[in-house]
Amino acid sequence: MFKKLDKLIIKAFIGPFIATFFITLLVLVMQFFWLYIDDFVGKGLGVDVVLKFIWYQSAVLVPLALPLAVLLSSLMTFGNLGESFELVAIKSAGISLLRFMRPLFIISVFISGIAFLFSNYIIPVAFLKSRTMLSDIVWAKPAFDLKEGVFYDRLNGFAIKVGEKEKNDSIIRDVIVYEQQQNGQQDNFIIAKSGVMRVSPNKRYLEFNLKDGWRYQEKGNATGSAKTDYIRLGFKEYNKQFDMSALQINWTADTTNKNNEKFYSMRQLNKAIDSLKKDNQLVRNSLEKGLYATFLFNKYLDSTTQKKAKEDSLFIQAKTMDQLLPDSARSNVSHQAIGEAASMSSSLAAADMNMQEREKQYRKHEIEWHRKIVLSVSCLVLFLIGAPLGSIIRKGGLGTPLIAAISFFMVFYFSTTVGEKFAKEGSWNTFSGMWLAIFVLVPVGLFLTYKAMRDSQLFNKEAYYRLFKMIGGFFRGLARSN
């Protein structure tokens, strides 16, 4: 059962954890938008589309924000308790640091379980939807933006130029519309002194109500024939519509991008890994069996050839292959052998590339399988670093804890990145690569816990000052004796 001391530590931890989690998530989302800001600007995206994308992308970044939030909040919690001498009072009452860490350890295990469930069931769906939306937004054309004195040519078959626009952007003056005809017809011009521009309610069409202008049209063919009619039509009012469907974003169905290992749950990954392993083995076996099938000597590799070689004195006396061939056949046989060797070399290169790609896909699936577990376990490992480190440095707030948290999180992040890179390349197996950060940080956490239980002066400047002073005195004594 939880006692008052457990409630105290949990209450001190929950507030910083919630605050740091949302701050970390916000920073990660902003970092993502910073990378793709050029692809979002000028596309005419509605607020609902942007909020929907932020919702999916935030869900994708939750497993990365949770470990950092656990590390920073545990540092702040134990740092605040140490700075206010509450840790000293608790230890003087005979309560060990491990007993004091136990409730937050249980909370960290619970957070790790939530992170795993999130990575297994929610992240694949959110990542699929966010990647699909991002690809559609990136490939979408910029929204309609008609500027003064500049030809706008993003509407299919048209180039539009206006000399002046009123402040409300609906009244336009000195309008030129260049219309490119299809099916080999000639191009047309429309020139008007003024007009009114508006977009249809469904944003599908752009409507121009032009006034006081001329329409120039050529009728003929595109073969350079002299039989061409030139028509000039004056108008007081002329309505022109432009199809803007090409500027609208065409949202792709999620099912088109579902064949990716990042979009799978662990059950789907297990099934895919088993299938890839069997397929790779079948391909490897078929390549080994069919390697020499195209060579002519393959059908003579049996016992009859060996028996004939024993009976034929020519086979016994021959030292080289040239002795078995007449002079007239040696050149043809040599060229044929070189051709067969070159063909075999290219076949082996193609088979090697095929197997490398298959093995790479297999490793990618295994990496995603391990990633779901590593990100959840990292919450627990980073707590084992943050809690004892906070009790050692005994500094609250966001200053020192933030620096320490960022330092250890960078070690975790770079270790994970390096291990994943080696695992993808096949230099390491996927288990060693994906668990590299855990292997690096667990000894650090155990060491910090050991030091914190014994009230270590690990981060005390005065302790290091005394140590260096003692070492300096030792060397000065040696100098005097010499």
C-alpha positions as CSV (number, residue, x, y, z in Angstrom):
1,M,0.0,0.0,0.0
2,F,1.1,3.5,-0.6
3,K,2.1,5.5,2.4
4,K,2.3,9.2,3.0
5,L,5.9,9.3,1.8
6,D,4.9,7.5,-1.4
7,K,2.1,10.0,-2.0
8,L,4.5,12.9,-1.4
9,I,7.1,11.7,-4.0
10,I,4.4,10.9,-6.5
11,K,2.7,14.3,-6.1
12,A,6.1,16.0,-6.5
13,F,6.8,14.0,-9.7
14,I,3.4,14.3,-11.5
15,G,3.4,18.1,-12.0
16,P,6.9,18.3,-13.5
17,F,6.3,15.2,-15.6
18,I,3.2,16.6,-17.3
19,A,4.7,20.0,-17.9
20,T,8.0,18.6,-19.3
21,F,6.1,16.1,-21.5
22,F,4.0,18.7,-23.2
23,I,6.9,21.1,-23.5
24,T,9.1,18.4,-25.0
25,L,6.3,17.3,-27.4
26,L,5.8,20.9,-28.5
27,V,9.5,21.3,-29.2
28,L,9.7,18.1,-31.2
29,V,6.6,19.1,-33.3
30,M,8.1,22.6,-33.9
31,Q,11.4,21.0,-35.0
32,F,9.5,18.9,-37.5
33,F,7.6,21.9,-38.9
34,W,10.9,23.8,-39.1
35,L,12.2,21.1,-41.5
36,Y,9.0,21.2,-43.7
37,I,8.0,24.8,-43.4
38,D,8.7,25.6,-47.1
39,D,6.3,22.7,-48.1
40,F,3.4,24.1,-46.0
41,V,3.6,27.8,-46.8
42,G,1.6,29.0,-49.7
43,K,-0.5,25.8,-50.2
44,G,-3.8,27.3,-49.0
45,L,-4.1,24.8,-46.2
46,G,-7.1,25.2,-43.9
47,V,-6.8,25.4,-40.1
48,D,-8.6,22.0,-39.8
49,V,-6.0,20.3,-42.1
50,V,-3.0,21.8,-40.2
51,L,-4.5,20.8,-36.8
52,K,-5.3,17.3,-38.1
53,F,-1.7,16.9,-39.2
54,I,-0.3,18.2,-35.9
55,W,-2.5,15.7,-34.1
56,Y,-1.2,12.7,-36.1
57,Q,2.4,14.0,-35.9
58,S,2.2,14.6,-32.2
59,A,1.1,11.0,-31.7
60,V,4.1,9.8,-33.7
61,L,6.5,11.8,-31.5
62,V,5.0,10.6,-28.1
63,P,7.4,7.7,-27.7
64,L,10.3,10.0,-28.2
65,A,9.0,12.7,-25.8
66,L,8.2,10.2,-23.0
67,P,11.8,9.2,-22.2
68,L,13.0,12.8,-22.1
69,A,10.1,13.8,-20.0
70,V,10.8,11.0,-17.5
71,L,14.5,11.9,-17.3
72,L,13.9,15.6,-16.9
73,S,11.0,15.3,-14.4
74,S,12.9,12.8,-12.2
75,L,15.9,15.1,-12.2
76,M,13.8,18.0,-11.2
77,T,11.9,16.1,-8.5
78,F,14.9,14.7,-6.7
79,G,16.8,17.9,-7.3
80,N,14.1,20.0,-5.6
81,L,13.9,17.5,-2.7
82,G,17.6,17.6,-2.3
83,E,17.8,21.4,-2.5
84,S,15.1,21.7,0.2
85,F,16.9,19.1,2.4
86,E,13.9,16.9,2.4
87,L,16.1,14.0,1.1
88,V,18.5,14.6,4.1
89,A,15.5,14.4,6.5
90,I,14.2,11.2,4.9
91,K,17.6,9.5,5.0
92,S,18.1,10.6,8.6
93,A,14.9,8.8,9.4
94,G,16.4,5.6,8.3
95,I,14.7,5.4,4.9
96,S,17.0,4.4,2.0
97,L,17.1,6.0,-1.3
98,L,16.0,2.8,-3.1
99,R,12.9,2.7,-0.8
100,F,12.2,6.4,-1.6
101,M,12.6,5.7,-5.4
102,R,10.3,2.7,-5.3
103,P,6.9,4.5,-6.0
104,L,8.4,6.4,-8.9
105,F,10.0,3.2,-10.2
106,I,6.6,1.7,-10.3
107,I,5.2,4.8,-12.1
108,S,8.1,4.5,-14.6
109,V,7.2,0.9,-15.3
110,F,3.6,2.0,-15.9
111,I,4.8,4.7,-18.3
112,S,7.0,2.2,-20.1
113,G,4.0,0.0,-20.6
114,I,1.9,2.9,-21.9
115,A,4.8,3.8,-24.3
116,F,4.9,0.2,-25.6
117,L,1.1,0.0,-26.2
118,F,1.3,3.4,-27.9
119,S,4.2,2.3,-30.1
120,N,2.4,-1.0,-31.0
121,Y,-1.2,0.1,-31.6
122,I,-1.4,3.9,-32.1
123,I,1.9,4.9,-33.7
124,P,1.6,2.7,-36.9
125,V,-1.8,4.2,-37.7
126,A,-0.8,7.8,-36.8
127,F,2.5,7.4,-38.7
128,L,0.6,6.1,-41.8
129,K,-1.8,9.0,-41.8
130,S,0.8,11.7,-41.1
131,R,3.1,10.4,-43.9
132,T,0.2,10.2,-46.4
133,M,-0.9,13.7,-45.5
134,L,2.7,15.0,-45.7
135,S,3.4,13.5,-49.1
136,D,0.1,15.0,-50.5
137,I,1.0,18.4,-49.0
138,V,4.5,18.3,-50.4
139,W,3.4,17.4,-53.9
140,A,0.5,19.9,-53.9
141,K,0.8,23.0,-56.1
142,P,0.8,26.4,-54.4
143,A,-2.5,28.1,-53.8
144,F,-3.8,30.7,-56.2
145,D,-1.8,33.9,-55.7
146,L,-2.2,36.5,-58.5
147,K,0.3,39.4,-58.1
148,E,0.3,42.7,-59.8
149,G,2.4,42.9,-63.0
150,V,3.4,39.2,-63.0
151,F,2.1,36.5,-65.2
152,Y,0.5,33.6,-63.3
153,D,0.8,30.4,-65.3
154,R,-0.1,27.7,-62.8
155,L,-3.6,27.2,-64.2
156,N,-3.5,24.6,-67.0
157,G,-3.6,26.3,-70.4
158,F,-3.7,29.9,-69.2
159,A,-1.4,32.7,-68.2
160,I,-3.0,35.7,-66.4
161,K,-1.6,39.1,-65.7
162,V,-3.2,42.1,-63.9
163,G,-1.8,45.6,-63.8
164,E,-3.5,46.6,-60.5
165,K,-5.6,45.1,-57.8
166,E,-7.8,46.9,-55.3
167,K,-7.3,46.3,-51.6
168,N,-10.1,43.9,-51.4
169,D,-8.4,41.8,-54.2
170,S,-11.7,41.5,-56.1
171,I,-11.5,44.5,-58.4
172,I,-8.7,44.2,-61.0
173,R,-7.5,46.5,-63.8
174,D,-5.5,46.1,-67.0
175,V,-6.1,42.4,-67.4
176,I,-4.4,40.2,-69.9
177,V,-5.4,36.5,-70.3
178,Y,-3.3,34.3,-72.6
179,E,-5.2,31.2,-73.5
180,Q,-3.3,28.2,-75.1
181,Q,-5.6,26.1,-77.1
182,Q,-5.4,22.3,-77.4
183,N,-5.6,20.0,-80.5
184,G,-3.3,22.1,-82.6
185,Q,-5.5,25.3,-82.5
186,Q,-4.0,28.7,-82.3
187,D,-3.6,30.8,-79.1
188,N,-6.0,33.5,-78.0
189,F,-5.7,36.7,-76.1
190,I,-8.2,38.6,-73.9
191,I,-7.4,42.2,-72.9
192,A,-9.7,44.2,-70.6
193,K,-9.5,47.5,-68.8
194,S,-11.1,46.3,-65.6
195,G,-13.0,43.4,-64.0
196,V,-14.2,41.6,-60.9
197,M,-12.4,38.5,-59.7
198,R,-14.0,36.0,-57.4
199,V,-13.7,32.3,-56.5
200,S,-16.7,30.0,-56.6
201,P,-18.1,28.8,-53.2
202,N,-16.7,25.3,-53.6
203,K,-13.3,26.8,-54.6
204,R,-13.4,24.8,-57.8
205,Y,-13.6,27.7,-60.3
206,L,-12.1,31.2,-60.6
207,E,-14.5,33.6,-62.2
208,F,-13.5,36.8,-64.1
209,N,-16.2,39.3,-65.0
210,L,-14.3,41.5,-67.4
211,K,-15.4,44.9,-68.8
212,D,-14.4,47.1,-71.8
213,G,-12.0,44.9,-73.6
214,W,-11.1,42.9,-76.7
215,R,-10.8,39.2,-77.5
216,Y,-8.2,38.2,-80.2
217,Q,-8.6,34.8,-81.7
218,E,-6.8,32.9,-84.5
219,K,-8.5,30.1,-86.4
220,G,-6.3,27.8,-88.4
221,N,-4.0,24.8,-87.9
222,A,-0.6,24.4,-86.4
223,T,1.1,23.3,-89.6
224,G,2.0,26.9,-90.7
225,S,-0.7,27.1,-93.3
226,A,-1.5,30.5,-94.7
227,K,-5.2,29.9,-94.4
228,T,-5.7,31.5,-91.0
229,D,-8.5,33.7,-89.9
230,Y,-7.9,36.5,-87.4
231,I,-10.9,37.5,-85.3
232,R,-11.1,40.5,-83.0
233,L,-14.2,40.7,-80.8
234,G,-14.9,43.8,-78.7
235,F,-17.0,43.5,-75.5
236,K,-18.5,45.6,-72.8
237,E,-18.8,42.7,-70.4
238,Y,-17.3,39.2,-70.7
239,N,-17.4,36.3,-68.2
240,K,-14.5,33.8,-68.1
241,Q,-14.1,30.8,-65.8
242,F,-10.9,29.0,-65.0
243,D,-10.8,25.5,-63.6
244,M,-8.8,25.4,-60.3
245,S,-9.1,21.7,-59.6
246,A,-5.4,21.3,-60.4
247,L,-4.5,23.6,-57.5
248,Q,-6.5,21.6,-55.0
249,I,-4.9,18.9,-52.9
250,N,-5.8,15.4,-53.9
251,W,-5.8,13.3,-50.7
252,T,-4.4,9.9,-51.2
253,A,-6.0,6.9,-49.5
254,D,-4.1,5.4,-46.6
255,T,-4.1,1.9,-48.2
256,T,-1.7,3.0,-50.9
257,N,1.1,3.4,-48.4
258,K,0.4,0.6,-46.0
259,N,3.2,-1.7,-47.3
260,N,5.9,-0.3,-45.0
261,E,7.5,-1.8,-41.9
262,K,7.0,1.4,-39.9
263,F,3.2,1.0,-40.2
264,Y,3.1,-2.5,-38.7
265,S,2.3,-3.7,-35.2
266,M,4.4,-6.3,-33.6
267,R,2.0,-9.1,-34.6
268,Q,2.2,-7.9,-38.2
269,L,6.0,-7.5,-38.0
270,N,6.3,-11.1,-36.7
271,K,4.3,-12.4,-39.6
272,A,6.3,-10.3,-42.1
273,I,9.7,-11.3,-40.6
274,D,8.8,-15.0,-40.8
275,S,7.6,-14.6,-44.4
276,L,10.8,-12.7,-45.4
277,K,13.0,-15.2,-43.8
278,K,11.4,-18.1,-45.6
279,D,11.4,-16.3,-48.9
280,N,15.1,-15.3,-48.6
281,Q,16.0,-18.9,-47.9
282,L,14.1,-20.2,-50.9
283,V,15.7,-17.6,-53.2
284,R,19.1,-18.4,-51.8
285,N,18.6,-22.2,-52.4
286,S,17.4,-21.6,-55.9
287,L,20.4,-19.5,-56.7
288,E,22.8,-22.1,-55.4
289,K,21.1,-24.9,-57.4
290,G,20.9,-22.9,-60.6
291,L,24.3,-21.5,-60.5
292,Y,26.0,-24.0,-62.8
293,A,22.9,-25.1,-64.7
294,T,23.8,-23.1,-67.8
295,F,27.3,-24.5,-68.2
296,L,27.8,-27.4,-70.7
297,F,30.1,-29.3,-68.5
298,N,27.5,-29.6,-65.8
299,K,25.9,-32.6,-67.4
300,Y,29.2,-34.5,-67.4
301,L,29.9,-34.2,-63.7
302,D,29.1,-37.9,-62.9
303,S,30.8,-41.2,-62.3
304,T,30.9,-42.1,-66.0
305,T,33.2,-39.3,-66.8
306,Q,35.6,-40.4,-64.0
307,K,35.4,-44.0,-65.3
308,K,36.1,-42.9,-68.8
309,A,39.1,-40.8,-67.7
310,K,40.6,-43.9,-66.1
311,E,40.2,-45.9,-69.2
312,D,41.5,-43.2,-71.6
313,S,45.3,-42.8,-71.4
314,L,44.9,-39.3,-72.9
315,F,43.0,-38.0,-69.8
316,I,45.7,-39.6,-67.5
317,Q,48.6,-38.1,-69.3
318,A,47.1,-34.6,-69.8
319,K,48.6,-31.9,-67.5
320,T,46.6,-28.9,-68.8
321,M,43.3,-28.4,-70.6
322,D,45.2,-27.3,-73.8
323,Q,46.6,-30.8,-74.2
324,L,43.0,-32.2,-74.6
325,L,42.1,-29.7,-77.3
326,P,43.3,-29.6,-80.9
327,D,45.0,-26.4,-82.0
328,S,42.1,-25.4,-84.2
329,A,39.6,-25.5,-81.4
330,R,41.6,-23.7,-78.7
331,S,40.7,-20.1,-79.8
332,N,37.0,-20.8,-80.0
333,V,37.0,-22.6,-76.7
334,S,38.9,-19.8,-75.0
335,H,36.5,-17.1,-76.3
336,Q,33.5,-19.2,-75.3
337,A,34.9,-19.7,-71.8
338,I,35.6,-16.0,-71.4
339,G,32.0,-15.3,-72.5
340,E,30.6,-17.8,-70.1
341,A,32.7,-16.4,-67.2
342,A,31.5,-12.8,-68.0
343,S,27.9,-14.0,-68.1
344,M,28.4,-15.8,-64.8
345,S,30.0,-12.7,-63.3
346,S,27.0,-10.4,-64.3
347,S,24.5,-13.0,-63.0
348,L,26.3,-13.3,-59.7
349,A,26.4,-9.5,-59.4
350,A,22.6,-9.3,-60.0
351,A,21.9,-12.1,-57.6
352,D,24.1,-10.5,-55.0
353,M,22.3,-7.2,-55.3
354,N,18.9,-9.0,-55.1
355,M,19.9,-10.8,-52.0
356,Q,21.4,-7.7,-50.4
357,E,18.1,-5.8,-51.0
358,R,16.1,-8.7,-49.5
359,E,18.4,-8.9,-46.5
360,K,18.1,-5.1,-46.0
361,Q,14.3,-5.4,-46.0
362,Y,14.5,-8.2,-43.5
363,R,16.7,-6.1,-41.2
364,K,14.4,-3.1,-41.5
365,H,11.5,-5.2,-40.2
366,E,13.6,-6.6,-37.3
367,I,14.7,-3.0,-36.5
368,E,11.1,-1.8,-36.2
369,W,10.3,-4.8,-34.0
370,H,13.1,-4.0,-31.6
371,R,12.4,-0.2,-31.7
372,K,8.9,-0.7,-30.1
373,I,10.5,-2.4,-27.1
374,V,13.6,-0.2,-26.8
375,L,11.6,3.1,-26.7
376,S,9.5,1.8,-23.9
377,V,12.4,0.3,-21.9
378,S,14.3,3.6,-22.3
379,C,11.7,5.3,-20.1
380,L,12.7,3.0,-17.2
381,V,16.5,3.3,-17.9
382,L,16.4,7.1,-18.1
383,F,14.5,7.2,-14.8
384,L,17.3,5.1,-13.2
385,I,19.7,7.9,-14.4
386,G,17.6,10.9,-13.5
387,A,16.5,10.0,-10.0
388,P,20.0,9.3,-8.5
389,L,21.5,12.1,-10.5
390,G,19.0,14.6,-9.1
391,S,19.7,13.4,-5.5
392,I,23.4,13.9,-6.2
393,I,23.4,17.4,-7.7
394,R,20.6,18.6,-5.4
395,K,19.6,21.5,-7.7
396,G,15.9,22.2,-8.5
397,G,14.3,24.2,-11.3
398,L,15.1,24.0,-14.9
399,G,18.8,25.2,-15.0
400,T,21.1,22.4,-14.0
401,P,18.6,19.6,-14.4
402,L,17.9,20.7,-18.0
403,I,21.5,20.7,-18.9
404,A,22.1,17.2,-17.4
405,A,18.9,15.8,-19.0
406,I,19.8,17.1,-22.5
407,S,23.4,15.7,-22.1
408,F,22.2,12.2,-21.2
409,F,19.3,12.3,-23.8
410,M,21.9,13.2,-26.5
411,V,23.9,10.1,-25.4
412,F,20.8,8.0,-25.7
413,Y,19.7,9.5,-29.0
414,F,23.1,9.3,-30.7
415,S,23.7,5.8,-29.4
416,T,20.4,4.7,-30.8
417,T,21.1,6.4,-34.1
418,V,24.6,4.9,-34.5
419,G,23.4,1.4,-33.5
420,E,20.5,1.6,-35.9
421,K,22.8,2.7,-38.7
422,F,25.1,-0.3,-38.1
423,A,22.1,-2.6,-37.9
424,K,20.7,-1.4,-41.3
425,E,24.1,-1.8,-43.0
426,G,24.4,-5.3,-41.6
427,S,27.7,-4.5,-39.7
428,W,26.0,-5.5,-36.5
429,N,23.0,-7.7,-35.8
430,T,19.8,-5.9,-35.2
431,F,19.7,-6.8,-31.5
432,S,23.1,-5.3,-30.7
433,G,22.4,-2.2,-32.8
434,M,19.0,-1.3,-31.5
435,W,19.9,-2.1,-27.8
436,L,23.2,-0.2,-27.9
437,A,21.8,2.8,-26.0
438,I,20.4,0.6,-23.3
439,F,23.7,-1.2,-23.0
440,V,25.5,2.1,-22.6
441,L,23.1,3.8,-20.2
442,V,22.2,0.9,-17.8
443,P,25.8,0.8,-16.3
444,V,25.7,4.6,-16.0
445,G,22.4,4.4,-14.1
446,L,23.6,1.6,-11.8
447,F,26.8,3.6,-11.1
448,L,24.8,6.8,-10.3
449,T,22.4,4.8,-8.0
450,Y,25.4,3.4,-6.2
451,K,26.9,6.8,-5.7
452,A,23.6,8.4,-4.6
453,M,23.0,5.7,-2.0
454,R,26.4,6.6,-0.4
455,D,26.0,10.4,-0.6
456,S,28.7,10.7,-3.2
457,Q,30.4,14.0,-3.8
458,L,30.5,13.3,-7.5
459,F,29.4,16.8,-8.6
460,N,30.8,18.8,-5.6
461,K,33.3,21.4,-6.7
462,E,34.9,21.5,-3.3
463,A,35.6,17.8,-3.3
464,Y,37.4,18.0,-6.6
465,Y,39.3,21.1,-5.3
466,R,40.5,19.2,-2.3
467,L,41.5,16.2,-4.4
468,F,43.5,18.4,-6.8
469,K,45.0,20.2,-3.9
470,M,46.1,16.9,-2.3
471,I,47.6,15.7,-5.6
472,G,49.5,19.0,-6.0
473,G,50.8,18.7,-2.5
474,F,52.0,15.2,-3.2
475,F,53.9,16.2,-6.2
476,R,55.4,19.2,-4.4
477,G,56.6,16.9,-1.7
478,L,58.3,14.7,-4.2
479,A,60.0,17.7,-5.8
480,R,61.4,18.8,-2.4
481,S,62.7,15.3,-1.6
482,N,64.6,15.3,-4.9
